[in-house]
């Protein structure tokens, strides 16, 4: 069956370390228009959490536990993690 366009679907959003402080919680369910890519997801997340905007260049997305590249597809029910830079010692 052909779709007339994108549909809104839930994603489980996880936020780690400083990103958790920026968005105000460690976990949320967000409704986003799908289908989209990891790169297309960013504007949707920033629209919901404007304070994320300055972190866009340094925070990585992971989809279902795997670091995403910009062209990776995001599907309904996926778990998307926002992972800030990590330093070790």
HTML snippet that shows the backbone in 3Dmol.js (N, CA, C, O; Angstrom):
<script src="https://3Dmol.org/build/3Dmol-min.js"></script>
<div id="view" style="width:600px;height:400px;position:relative"></div>
<script>
const pdb = `
ATOM      1  N   UNK A   1       0.842  -1.182   0.000  1.00  0.00           N
ATOM      2  CA  UNK A   1       0.000   0.000   0.000  1.00  0.00           C
ATOM      3  C   UNK A   1       0.882   1.238   0.000  1.00  0.00           C
ATOM      4  O   UNK A   1       1.818   1.331   0.794  1.00  0.00           O
ATOM      5  N   UNK A   2       0.600   2.169  -0.863  1.00  0.00           N
ATOM      6  CA  UNK A   2       1.375   3.396  -0.940  1.00  0.00           C
ATOM      7  C   UNK A   2       0.889   4.389   0.101  1.00  0.00           C
ATOM      8  O   UNK A   2      -0.306   4.491   0.380  1.00  0.00           O
ATOM      9  N   UNK A   3       1.837   5.115   0.666  1.00  0.00           N
ATOM     10  CA  UNK A   3       1.517   6.140   1.646  1.00  0.00           C
ATOM     11  C   UNK A   3       1.411   7.488   0.952  1.00  0.00           C
ATOM     12  O   UNK A   3       2.081   7.732  -0.052  1.00  0.00           O
ATOM     13  N   UNK A   4       0.572   8.359   1.487  1.00  0.00           N
ATOM     14  CA  UNK A   4       0.444   9.705   0.938  1.00  0.00           C
ATOM     15  C   UNK A   4       1.553  10.628   1.402  1.00  0.00           C
ATOM     16  O   UNK A   4       1.635  11.767   0.940  1.00  0.00           O
ATOM     17  N   UNK A   5       2.413  10.164   2.310  1.00  0.00           N
ATOM     18  CA  UNK A   5       3.488  10.996   2.833  1.00  0.00           C
ATOM     19  C   UNK A   5       3.946  10.471   4.174  1.00  0.00           C
ATOM     20  O   UNK A   5       3.613   9.352   4.563  1.00  0.00           O
ATOM     21  N   UNK A   6       4.703  11.277   4.872  1.00  0.00           N
ATOM     22  CA  UNK A   6       5.223  10.820   6.150  1.00  0.00           C
ATOM     23  C   UNK A   6       4.116  10.646   7.185  1.00  0.00           C
ATOM     24  O   UNK A   6       3.094  11.330   7.155  1.00  0.00           O
ATOM     25  N   UNK A   7       4.348   9.723   8.087  1.00  0.00           N
ATOM     26  CA  UNK A   7       3.440   9.519   9.203  1.00  0.00           C
ATOM     27  C   UNK A   7       4.184   9.834  10.491  1.00  0.00           C
ATOM     28  O   UNK A   7       5.412   9.753  10.545  1.00  0.00           O
ATOM     29  N   UNK A   8       3.439  10.191  11.519  1.00  0.00           N
ATOM     30  CA  UNK A   8       4.045  10.487  12.802  1.00  0.00           C
ATOM     31  C   UNK A   8       4.112   9.197  13.610  1.00  0.00           C
ATOM     32  O   UNK A   8       3.118   8.483  13.746  1.00  0.00           O
ATOM     33  N   UNK A   9       5.289   8.908  14.139  1.00  0.00           N
ATOM     34  CA  UNK A   9       5.509   7.688  14.899  1.00  0.00           C
ATOM     35  C   UNK A   9       6.369   7.984  16.124  1.00  0.00           C
ATOM     36  O   UNK A   9       7.136   8.947  16.134  1.00  0.00           O
ATOM     37  N   UNK A  10       6.239   7.154  17.153  1.00  0.00           N
ATOM     38  CA  UNK A  10       7.032   7.383  18.366  1.00  0.00           C
ATOM     39  C   UNK A  10       8.439   6.820  18.260  1.00  0.00           C
ATOM     40  O   UNK A  10       8.664   5.773  17.654  1.00  0.00           O
ATOM     41  N   UNK A  11       9.374   7.532  18.857  1.00  0.00           N
ATOM     42  CA  UNK A  11      10.746   7.070  19.033  1.00  0.00           C
ATOM     43  C   UNK A  11      11.075   7.163  20.513  1.00  0.00           C
ATOM     44  O   UNK A  11      10.607   8.065  21.207  1.00  0.00           O
ATOM     45  N   UNK A  12      11.865   6.245  20.980  1.00  0.00           N
ATOM     46  CA  UNK A  12      12.375   6.326  22.346  1.00  0.00           C
ATOM     47  C   UNK A  12      13.674   7.112  22.283  1.00  0.00           C
ATOM     48  O   UNK A  12      14.609   6.716  21.588  1.00  0.00           O
ATOM     49  N   UNK A  13      13.735   8.222  23.004  1.00  0.00           N
ATOM     50  CA  UNK A  13      14.895   9.101  22.997  1.00  0.00           C
ATOM     51  C   UNK A  13      15.627   8.964  24.327  1.00  0.00           C
ATOM     52  O   UNK A  13      15.032   9.116  25.394  1.00  0.00           O
ATOM     53  N   UNK A  14      16.922   8.675  24.249  1.00  0.00           N
ATOM     54  CA  UNK A  14      17.781   8.593  25.428  1.00  0.00           C
ATOM     55  C   UNK A  14      18.799   9.715  25.364  1.00  0.00           C
ATOM     56  O   UNK A  14      19.336  10.014  24.298  1.00  0.00           O
ATOM     57  N   UNK A  15      19.065  10.339  26.507  1.00  0.00           N
ATOM     58  CA  UNK A  15      20.040  11.432  26.557  1.00  0.00           C
ATOM     59  C   UNK A  15      21.052  11.129  27.651  1.00  0.00           C
ATOM     60  O   UNK A  15      20.685  10.776  28.772  1.00  0.00           O
ATOM     61  N   UNK A  16      22.320  11.269  27.316  1.00  0.00           N
ATOM     62  CA  UNK A  16      23.385  10.935  28.249  1.00  0.00           C
ATOM     63  C   UNK A  16      24.173  12.165  28.659  1.00  0.00           C
ATOM     64  O   UNK A  16      24.250  13.151  27.926  1.00  0.00           O
ATOM     65  N   UNK A  17      24.758  12.084  29.851  1.00  0.00           N
ATOM     66  CA  UNK A  17      25.670  13.099  30.403  1.00  0.00           C
ATOM     67  C   UNK A  17      25.085  14.505  30.281  1.00  0.00           C
ATOM     68  O   UNK A  17      23.945  14.735  30.684  1.00  0.00           O
ATOM     69  N   UNK A  18      25.851  15.447  29.729  1.00  0.00           N
ATOM     70  CA  UNK A  18      25.424  16.832  29.653  1.00  0.00           C
ATOM     71  C   UNK A  18      24.188  17.050  28.806  1.00  0.00           C
ATOM     72  O   UNK A  18      23.447  18.005  29.039  1.00  0.00           O
ATOM     73  N   UNK A  19      23.943  16.188  27.825  1.00  0.00           N
ATOM     74  CA  UNK A  19      22.760  16.330  26.988  1.00  0.00           C
ATOM     75  C   UNK A  19      21.500  16.104  27.824  1.00  0.00           C
ATOM     76  O   UNK A  19      20.472  16.742  27.597  1.00  0.00           O
ATOM     77  N   UNK A  20      21.588  15.203  28.779  1.00  0.00           N
ATOM     78  CA  UNK A  20      20.467  14.951  29.689  1.00  0.00           C
ATOM     79  C   UNK A  20      20.093  16.248  30.413  1.00  0.00           C
ATOM     80  O   UNK A  20      18.912  16.559  30.566  1.00  0.00           O
ATOM     81  N   UNK A  21      21.104  16.999  30.856  1.00  0.00           N
ATOM     82  CA  UNK A  21      20.849  18.267  31.532  1.00  0.00           C
ATOM     83  C   UNK A  21      20.237  19.296  30.586  1.00  0.00           C
ATOM     84  O   UNK A  21      19.388  20.088  30.996  1.00  0.00           O
ATOM     85  N   UNK A  22      20.659  19.287  29.336  1.00  0.00           N
ATOM     86  CA  UNK A  22      20.162  20.258  28.355  1.00  0.00           C
ATOM     87  C   UNK A  22      18.676  20.037  28.067  1.00  0.00           C
ATOM     88  O   UNK A  22      17.915  21.002  27.997  1.00  0.00           O
ATOM     89  N   UNK A  23      18.252  18.784  27.902  1.00  0.00           N
ATOM     90  CA  UNK A  23      16.848  18.544  27.558  1.00  0.00           C
ATOM     91  C   UNK A  23      15.973  18.309  28.787  1.00  0.00           C
ATOM     92  O   UNK A  23      14.747  18.301  28.680  1.00  0.00           O
ATOM     93  N   UNK A  24      16.590  18.120  29.948  1.00  0.00           N
ATOM     94  CA  UNK A  24      15.816  18.035  31.180  1.00  0.00           C
ATOM     95  C   UNK A  24      15.395  16.654  31.624  1.00  0.00           C
ATOM     96  O   UNK A  24      14.720  16.523  32.645  1.00  0.00           O
ATOM     97  N   UNK A  25      15.769  15.620  30.896  1.00  0.00           N
ATOM     98  CA  UNK A  25      15.472  14.249  31.317  1.00  0.00           C
ATOM     99  C   UNK A  25      16.340  13.251  30.540  1.00  0.00           C
ATOM    100  O   UNK A  25      16.884  13.558  29.479  1.00  0.00           O
ATOM    101  N   UNK A  26      16.445  12.062  31.104  1.00  0.00           N
ATOM    102  CA  UNK A  26      17.301  11.044  30.508  1.00  0.00           C
ATOM    103  C   UNK A  26      16.596  10.226  29.432  1.00  0.00           C
ATOM    104  O   UNK A  26      17.246   9.629  28.574  1.00  0.00           O
ATOM    105  N   UNK A  27      15.275  10.200  29.478  1.00  0.00           N
ATOM    106  CA  UNK A  27      14.527   9.373  28.532  1.00  0.00           C
ATOM    107  C   UNK A  27      13.191  10.038  28.231  1.00  0.00           C
ATOM    108  O   UNK A  27      12.562  10.628  29.109  1.00  0.00           O
ATOM    109  N   UNK A  28      12.768   9.932  26.972  1.00  0.00           N
ATOM    110  CA  UNK A  28      11.482  10.485  26.556  1.00  0.00           C
ATOM    111  C   UNK A  28      10.982   9.719  25.339  1.00  0.00           C
ATOM    112  O   UNK A  28      11.757   9.076  24.631  1.00  0.00           O
ATOM    113  N   UNK A  29       9.705   9.796  25.114  1.00  0.00           N
ATOM    114  CA  UNK A  29       9.123   9.309  23.877  1.00  0.00           C
ATOM    115  C   UNK A  29       8.755  10.539  23.072  1.00  0.00           C
ATOM    116  O   UNK A  29       8.029  11.411  23.549  1.00  0.00           O
ATOM    117  N   UNK A  30       9.262  10.605  21.842  1.00  0.00           N
ATOM    118  CA  UNK A  30       8.985  11.750  20.976  1.00  0.00           C
ATOM    119  C   UNK A  30       8.285  11.260  19.717  1.00  0.00           C
ATOM    120  O   UNK A  30       8.611  10.203  19.175  1.00  0.00           O
ATOM    121  N   UNK A  31       7.323  12.043  19.268  1.00  0.00           N
ATOM    122  CA  UNK A  31       6.613  11.759  18.014  1.00  0.00           C
ATOM    123  C   UNK A  31       7.307  12.526  16.903  1.00  0.00           C
ATOM    124  O   UNK A  31       7.467  13.743  16.993  1.00  0.00           O
ATOM    125  N   UNK A  32       7.716  11.829  15.862  1.00  0.00           N
ATOM    126  CA  UNK A  32       8.383  12.474  14.733  1.00  0.00           C
ATOM    127  C   UNK A  32       7.786  11.964  13.431  1.00  0.00           C
ATOM    128  O   UNK A  32       7.214  10.876  13.369  1.00  0.00           O
ATOM    129  N   UNK A  33       7.933  12.774  12.397  1.00  0.00           N
ATOM    130  CA  UNK A  33       7.461  12.387  11.069  1.00  0.00           C
ATOM    131  C   UNK A  33       8.454  11.408  10.467  1.00  0.00           C
ATOM    132  O   UNK A  33       9.638  11.715  10.331  1.00  0.00           O
ATOM    133  N   UNK A  34       7.969  10.240  10.111  1.00  0.00           N
ATOM    134  CA  UNK A  34       8.793   9.220   9.487  1.00  0.00           C
ATOM    135  C   UNK A  34       8.226   8.908   8.118  1.00  0.00           C
ATOM    136  O   UNK A  34       7.022   9.070   7.918  1.00  0.00           O
ATOM    137  N   UNK A  35       9.022   8.476   7.180  1.00  0.00           N
ATOM    138  CA  UNK A  35      10.426   8.109   7.324  1.00  0.00           C
ATOM    139  C   UNK A  35      11.328   9.334   7.315  1.00  0.00           C
ATOM    140  O   UNK A  35      10.990  10.386   6.771  1.00  0.00           O
ATOM    141  N   UNK A  36      12.491   9.156   7.939  1.00  0.00           N
ATOM    142  CA  UNK A  36      13.514  10.193   7.894  1.00  0.00           C
ATOM    143  C   UNK A  36      14.873   9.545   8.104  1.00  0.00           C
ATOM    144  O   UNK A  36      14.972   8.373   8.468  1.00  0.00           O
ATOM    145  N   UNK A  37      15.906  10.320   7.870  1.00  0.00           N
ATOM    146  CA  UNK A  37      17.267   9.854   8.115  1.00  0.00           C
ATOM    147  C   UNK A  37      17.743  10.439   9.439  1.00  0.00           C
ATOM    148  O   UNK A  37      17.084  11.298  10.024  1.00  0.00           O
ATOM    149  N   UNK A  38      18.884   9.968   9.901  1.00  0.00           N
ATOM    150  CA  UNK A  38      19.470  10.510  11.126  1.00  0.00           C
ATOM    151  C   UNK A  38      19.708  12.005  10.983  1.00  0.00           C
ATOM    152  O   UNK A  38      19.463  12.761  11.924  1.00  0.00           O
ATOM    153  N   UNK A  39      20.180  12.443   9.822  1.00  0.00           N
ATOM    154  CA  UNK A  39      20.434  13.863   9.590  1.00  0.00           C
ATOM    155  C   UNK A  39      19.131  14.671   9.578  1.00  0.00           C
ATOM    156  O   UNK A  39      19.098  15.796  10.076  1.00  0.00           O
ATOM    157  N   UNK A  40      18.079  14.116   9.022  1.00  0.00           N
ATOM    158  CA  UNK A  40      16.781  14.791   8.993  1.00  0.00           C
ATOM    159  C   UNK A  40      16.115  14.824  10.369  1.00  0.00           C
ATOM    160  O   UNK A  40      15.245  15.659  10.619  1.00  0.00           O
ATOM    161  N   UNK A  41      16.516  13.932  11.248  1.00  0.00           N
ATOM    162  CA  UNK A  41      15.947  13.893  12.598  1.00  0.00           C
ATOM    163  C   UNK A  41      16.396  15.087  13.439  1.00  0.00           C
ATOM    164  O   UNK A  41      15.646  15.562  14.292  1.00  0.00           O
ATOM    165  N   UNK A  42      17.609  15.571  13.203  1.00  0.00           N
ATOM    166  CA  UNK A  42      18.137  16.669  14.011  1.00  0.00           C
ATOM    167  C   UNK A  42      17.224  17.889  14.080  1.00  0.00           C
ATOM    168  O   UNK A  42      16.944  18.349  15.187  1.00  0.00           O
ATOM    169  N   UNK A  43      16.745  18.441  12.970  1.00  0.00           N
ATOM    170  CA  UNK A  43      15.870  19.618  13.068  1.00  0.00           C
ATOM    171  C   UNK A  43      14.597  19.344  13.880  1.00  0.00           C
ATOM    172  O   UNK A  43      14.086  20.233  14.560  1.00  0.00           O
ATOM    173  N   UNK A  44      14.094  18.117  13.804  1.00  0.00           N
ATOM    174  CA  UNK A  44      12.904  17.747  14.567  1.00  0.00           C
ATOM    175  C   UNK A  44      13.204  17.749  16.060  1.00  0.00           C
ATOM    176  O   UNK A  44      12.393  18.208  16.865  1.00  0.00           O
ATOM    177  N   UNK A  45      14.380  17.231  16.425  1.00  0.00           N
ATOM    178  CA  UNK A  45      14.770  17.220  17.838  1.00  0.00           C
ATOM    179  C   UNK A  45      15.029  18.634  18.351  1.00  0.00           C
ATOM    180  O   UNK A  45      14.655  18.969  19.474  1.00  0.00           O
ATOM    181  N   UNK A  46      15.667  19.457  17.528  1.00  0.00           N
ATOM    182  CA  UNK A  46      15.958  20.833  17.936  1.00  0.00           C
ATOM    183  C   UNK A  46      14.669  21.645  18.050  1.00  0.00           C
ATOM    184  O   UNK A  46      14.572  22.530  18.900  1.00  0.00           O
ATOM    185  N   UNK A  47      13.687  21.358  17.212  1.00  0.00           N
ATOM    186  CA  UNK A  47      12.400  22.051  17.328  1.00  0.00           C
ATOM    187  C   UNK A  47      11.741  21.735  18.667  1.00  0.00           C
ATOM    188  O   UNK A  47      11.118  22.599  19.284  1.00  0.00           O
ATOM    189  N   UNK A  48      11.884  20.498  19.104  1.00  0.00           N
ATOM    190  CA  UNK A  48      11.298  20.102  20.397  1.00  0.00           C
ATOM    191  C   UNK A  48      12.144  20.566  21.569  1.00  0.00           C
ATOM    192  O   UNK A  48      11.612  20.961  22.607  1.00  0.00           O
ATOM    193  N   UNK A  49      13.465  20.519  21.405  1.00  0.00           N
ATOM    194  CA  UNK A  49      14.411  20.906  22.460  1.00  0.00           C
ATOM    195  C   UNK A  49      15.370  21.953  21.901  1.00  0.00           C
ATOM    196  O   UNK A  49      16.500  21.615  21.547  1.00  0.00           O
ATOM    197  N   UNK A  50      14.954  23.211  21.812  1.00  0.00           N
ATOM    198  CA  UNK A  50      15.792  24.251  21.205  1.00  0.00           C
ATOM    199  C   UNK A  50      17.176  24.391  21.841  1.00  0.00           C
ATOM    200  O   UNK A  50      18.118  24.804  21.165  1.00  0.00           O
ATOM    201  N   UNK A  51      17.317  24.061  23.106  1.00  0.00           N
ATOM    202  CA  UNK A  51      18.616  24.174  23.777  1.00  0.00           C
ATOM    203  C   UNK A  51      19.654  23.210  23.200  1.00  0.00           C
ATOM    204  O   UNK A  51      20.844  23.354  23.480  1.00  0.00           O
ATOM    205  N   UNK A  52      19.225  22.233  22.404  1.00  0.00           N
ATOM    206  CA  UNK A  52      20.156  21.301  21.745  1.00  0.00           C
ATOM    207  C   UNK A  52      20.927  21.957  20.605  1.00  0.00           C
ATOM    208  O   UNK A  52      21.990  21.469  20.224  1.00  0.00           O
ATOM    209  N   UNK A  53      20.419  23.035  20.064  1.00  0.00           N
ATOM    210  CA  UNK A  53      20.994  23.644  18.870  1.00  0.00           C
ATOM    211  C   UNK A  53      22.501  23.871  18.950  1.00  0.00           C
ATOM    212  O   UNK A  53      23.203  23.516  18.003  1.00  0.00           O
ATOM    213  N   UNK A  54      23.039  24.446  20.035  1.00  0.00           N
ATOM    214  CA  UNK A  54      24.487  24.673  20.073  1.00  0.00           C
ATOM    215  C   UNK A  54      25.320  23.378  20.134  1.00  0.00           C
ATOM    216  O   UNK A  54      26.523  23.401  19.878  1.00  0.00           O
ATOM    217  N   UNK A  55      24.682  22.271  20.469  1.00  0.00           N
ATOM    218  CA  UNK A  55      25.394  20.994  20.619  1.00  0.00           C
ATOM    219  C   UNK A  55      25.333  20.134  19.364  1.00  0.00           C
ATOM    220  O   UNK A  55      25.912  19.048  19.336  1.00  0.00           O
ATOM    221  N   UNK A  56      24.657  20.591  18.347  1.00  0.00           N
ATOM    222  CA  UNK A  56      24.431  19.803  17.131  1.00  0.00           C
ATOM    223  C   UNK A  56      25.725  19.257  16.526  1.00  0.00           C
ATOM    224  O   UNK A  56      25.761  18.111  16.077  1.00  0.00           O
ATOM    225  N   UNK A  57      26.768  20.052  16.511  1.00  0.00           N
ATOM    226  CA  UNK A  57      28.015  19.626  15.865  1.00  0.00           C
ATOM    227  C   UNK A  57      28.796  18.601  16.678  1.00  0.00           C
ATOM    228  O   UNK A  57      29.620  17.875  16.122  1.00  0.00           O
ATOM    229  N   UNK A  58      28.552  18.528  17.982  1.00  0.00           N
ATOM    230  CA  UNK A  58      29.377  17.644  18.812  1.00  0.00           C
ATOM    231  C   UNK A  58      28.654  16.412  19.343  1.00  0.00           C
ATOM    232  O   UNK A  58      29.307  15.465  19.781  1.00  0.00           O
ATOM    233  N   UNK A  59      27.343  16.399  19.316  1.00  0.00           N
ATOM    234  CA  UNK A  59      26.585  15.259  19.832  1.00  0.00           C
ATOM    235  C   UNK A  59      26.354  14.255  18.710  1.00  0.00           C
ATOM    236  O   UNK A  59      25.975  14.621  17.598  1.00  0.00           O
ATOM    237  N   UNK A  60      26.589  12.982  19.022  1.00  0.00           N
ATOM    238  CA  UNK A  60      26.361  11.909  18.043  1.00  0.00           C
ATOM    239  C   UNK A  60      25.017  11.261  18.300  1.00  0.00           C
ATOM    240  O   UNK A  60      24.558  11.200  19.440  1.00  0.00           O
ATOM    241  N   UNK A  61      24.394  10.783  17.255  1.00  0.00           N
ATOM    242  CA  UNK A  61      23.181   9.989  17.377  1.00  0.00           C
ATOM    243  C   UNK A  61      23.540   8.524  17.264  1.00  0.00           C
ATOM    244  O   UNK A  61      24.401   8.143  16.471  1.00  0.00           O
ATOM    245  N   UNK A  62      22.881   7.709  18.057  1.00  0.00           N
ATOM    246  CA  UNK A  62      22.971   6.261  17.910  1.00  0.00           C
ATOM    247  C   UNK A  62      21.548   5.747  17.717  1.00  0.00           C
ATOM    248  O   UNK A  62      20.626   6.161  18.420  1.00  0.00           O
ATOM    249  N   UNK A  63      21.382   4.854  16.771  1.00  0.00           N
ATOM    250  CA  UNK A  63      20.077   4.258  16.503  1.00  0.00           C
ATOM    251  C   UNK A  63      20.155   2.794  16.887  1.00  0.00           C
ATOM    252  O   UNK A  63      20.938   2.027  16.325  1.00  0.00           O
ATOM    253  N   UNK A  64      19.332   2.420  17.850  1.00  0.00           N
ATOM    254  CA  UNK A  64      19.290   1.034  18.343  1.00  0.00           C
ATOM    255  C   UNK A  64      20.670   0.529  18.739  1.00  0.00           C
ATOM    256  O   UNK A  64      21.039  -0.605  18.435  1.00  0.00           O
ATOM    257  N   UNK A  65      21.434   1.389  19.427  1.00  0.00           N
ATOM    258  CA  UNK A  65      22.717   0.986  19.980  1.00  0.00           C
ATOM    259  C   UNK A  65      23.905   1.094  19.046  1.00  0.00           C
ATOM    260  O   UNK A  65      25.012   0.711  19.424  1.00  0.00           O
ATOM    261  N   UNK A  66      23.713   1.605  17.836  1.00  0.00           N
ATOM    262  CA  UNK A  66      24.804   1.733  16.874  1.00  0.00           C
ATOM    263  C   UNK A  66      24.935   3.189  16.446  1.00  0.00           C
ATOM    264  O   UNK A  66      23.949   3.824  16.073  1.00  0.00           O
ATOM    265  N   UNK A  67      26.166   3.721  16.502  1.00  0.00           N
ATOM    266  CA  UNK A  67      26.370   5.093  16.043  1.00  0.00           C
ATOM    267  C   UNK A  67      25.841   5.237  14.624  1.00  0.00           C
ATOM    268  O   UNK A  67      26.087   4.393  13.763  1.00  0.00           O
ATOM    269  N   UNK A  68      25.114   6.317  14.399  1.00  0.00           N
ATOM    270  CA  UNK A  68      24.480   6.547  13.102  1.00  0.00           C
ATOM    271  C   UNK A  68      25.324   7.452  12.225  1.00  0.00           C
ATOM    272  O   UNK A  68      26.013   8.350  12.711  1.00  0.00           O
ATOM    273  N   UNK A  69      25.260   7.202  10.926  1.00  0.00           N
ATOM    274  CA  UNK A  69      25.789   8.132   9.927  1.00  0.00           C
ATOM    275  C   UNK A  69      24.586   8.927   9.417  1.00  0.00           C
ATOM    276  O   UNK A  69      23.449   8.484   9.580  1.00  0.00           O
ATOM    277  N   UNK A  70      24.812  10.089   8.805  1.00  0.00           N
ATOM    278  CA  UNK A  70      23.689  10.950   8.421  1.00  0.00           C
ATOM    279  C   UNK A  70      22.611  10.290   7.571  1.00  0.00           C
ATOM    280  O   UNK A  70      21.447  10.684   7.645  1.00  0.00           O
ATOM    281  N   UNK A  71      22.970   9.301   6.770  1.00  0.00           N
ATOM    282  CA  UNK A  71      22.001   8.680   5.866  1.00  0.00           C
ATOM    283  C   UNK A  71      21.273   7.477   6.465  1.00  0.00           C
ATOM    284  O   UNK A  71      20.400   6.908   5.809  1.00  0.00           O
ATOM    285  N   UNK A  72      21.605   7.080   7.678  1.00  0.00           N
ATOM    286  CA  UNK A  72      20.907   5.948   8.307  1.00  0.00           C
ATOM    287  C   UNK A  72      19.436   6.281   8.495  1.00  0.00           C
ATOM    288  O   UNK A  72      19.083   7.391   8.893  1.00  0.00           O
ATOM    289  N   UNK A  73      18.587   5.311   8.207  1.00  0.00           N
ATOM    290  CA  UNK A  73      17.138   5.484   8.305  1.00  0.00           C
ATOM    291  C   UNK A  73      16.674   5.311   9.747  1.00  0.00           C
ATOM    292  O   UNK A  73      17.182   4.467  10.484  1.00  0.00           O
ATOM    293  N   UNK A  74      15.702   6.128  10.127  1.00  0.00           N
ATOM    294  CA  UNK A  74      15.066   6.040  11.436  1.00  0.00           C
ATOM    295  C   UNK A  74      13.662   5.499  11.211  1.00  0.00           C
ATOM    296  O   UNK A  74      12.914   6.016  10.382  1.00  0.00           O
ATOM    297  N   UNK A  75      13.309   4.452  11.956  1.00  0.00           N
ATOM    298  CA  UNK A  75      12.013   3.802  11.774  1.00  0.00           C
ATOM    299  C   UNK A  75      11.178   3.899  13.045  1.00  0.00           C
ATOM    300  O   UNK A  75      11.696   4.164  14.129  1.00  0.00           O
ATOM    301  N   UNK A  76       9.914   3.684  12.892  1.00  0.00           N
ATOM    302  CA  UNK A  76       8.990   3.704  14.022  1.00  0.00           C
ATOM    303  C   UNK A  76       9.449   2.722  15.095  1.00  0.00           C
ATOM    304  O   UNK A  76       9.800   1.581  14.795  1.00  0.00           O
ATOM    305  N   UNK A  77       9.443   3.170  16.337  1.00  0.00           N
ATOM    306  CA  UNK A  77       9.811   2.317  17.452  1.00  0.00           C
ATOM    307  C   UNK A  77      11.301   2.251  17.729  1.00  0.00           C
ATOM    308  O   UNK A  77      11.712   1.608  18.695  1.00  0.00           O
ATOM    309  N   UNK A  78      12.122   2.895  16.915  1.00  0.00           N
ATOM    310  CA  UNK A  78      13.567   2.874  17.145  1.00  0.00           C
ATOM    311  C   UNK A  78      13.916   3.584  18.446  1.00  0.00           C
ATOM    312  O   UNK A  78      13.185   4.449  18.929  1.00  0.00           O
ATOM    313  N   UNK A  79      15.054   3.190  18.991  1.00  0.00           N
ATOM    314  CA  UNK A  79      15.634   3.874  20.145  1.00  0.00           C
ATOM    315  C   UNK A  79      16.761   4.754  19.623  1.00  0.00           C
ATOM    316  O   UNK A  79      17.698   4.268  18.989  1.00  0.00           O
ATOM    317  N   UNK A  80      16.663   6.052  19.893  1.00  0.00           N
ATOM    318  CA  UNK A  80      17.666   7.016  19.438  1.00  0.00           C
ATOM    319  C   UNK A  80      18.338   7.615  20.652  1.00  0.00           C
ATOM    320  O   UNK A  80      17.679   8.181  21.524  1.00  0.00           O
ATOM    321  N   UNK A  81      19.657   7.490  20.706  1.00  0.00           N
ATOM    322  CA  UNK A  81      20.424   8.032  21.830  1.00  0.00           C
ATOM    323  C   UNK A  81      21.206   9.252  21.381  1.00  0.00           C
ATOM    324  O   UNK A  81      21.767   9.285  20.285  1.00  0.00           O
ATOM    325  N   UNK A  82      21.233  10.254  22.248  1.00  0.00           N
ATOM    326  CA  UNK A  82      22.036  11.452  22.048  1.00  0.00           C
ATOM    327  C   UNK A  82      23.274  11.307  22.911  1.00  0.00           C
ATOM    328  O   UNK A  82      23.183  11.277  24.139  1.00  0.00           O
ATOM    329  N   UNK A  83      24.438  11.217  22.269  1.00  0.00           N
ATOM    330  CA  UNK A  83      25.673  10.908  22.979  1.00  0.00           C
ATOM    331  C   UNK A  83      26.670  12.044  22.795  1.00  0.00           C
ATOM    332  O   UNK A  83      27.142  12.292  21.685  1.00  0.00           O
ATOM    333  N   UNK A  84      26.990  12.738  23.898  1.00  0.00           N
ATOM    334  CA  UNK A  84      27.973  13.825  23.799  1.00  0.00           C
ATOM    335  C   UNK A  84      29.380  13.271  23.674  1.00  0.00           C
ATOM    336  O   UNK A  84      29.588  12.069  23.846  1.00  0.00           O
ATOM    337  N   UNK A  85      30.350  14.126  23.379  1.00  0.00           N
ATOM    338  CA  UNK A  85      31.735  13.669  23.316  1.00  0.00           C
ATOM    339  C   UNK A  85      32.143  13.050  24.657  1.00  0.00           C
ATOM    340  O   UNK A  85      31.727  13.499  25.725  1.00  0.00           O
ATOM    341  N   UNK A  86      32.959  12.021  24.563  1.00  0.00           N
ATOM    342  CA  UNK A  86      33.414  11.325  25.765  1.00  0.00           C
ATOM    343  C   UNK A  86      34.914  11.458  25.851  1.00  0.00           C
ATOM    344  O   UNK A  86      35.623  11.306  24.857  1.00  0.00           O
ATOM    345  N   UNK A  87      35.397  11.746  27.058  1.00  0.00           N
ATOM    346  CA  UNK A  87      36.846  11.782  27.252  1.00  0.00           C
ATOM    347  C   UNK A  87      37.215  10.721  28.279  1.00  0.00           C
ATOM    348  O   UNK A  87      36.432  10.399  29.173  1.00  0.00           O
ATOM    349  N   UNK A  88      38.386  10.201  28.136  1.00  0.00           N
ATOM    350  CA  UNK A  88      38.832   9.158  29.056  1.00  0.00           C
ATOM    351  C   UNK A  88      40.043   9.623  29.824  1.00  0.00           C
ATOM    352  O   UNK A  88      40.612  10.679  29.549  1.00  0.00           O
ATOM    353  N   UNK A  89      40.417   8.838  30.765  1.00  0.00           N
ATOM    354  CA  UNK A  89      41.588   9.211  31.549  1.00  0.00           C
ATOM    355  C   UNK A  89      42.285   8.026  32.093  1.00  0.00           C
ATOM    356  O   UNK A  89      43.297   8.166  32.780  1.00  0.00           O
TER     357      UNK A  89
END
`;
const viewer = $3Dmol.createViewer("view");
viewer.addModel(pdb, "pdb");
viewer.setStyle({}, {cartoon: {color: "spectrum"}});
viewer.zoomTo();
viewer.render();
</script>
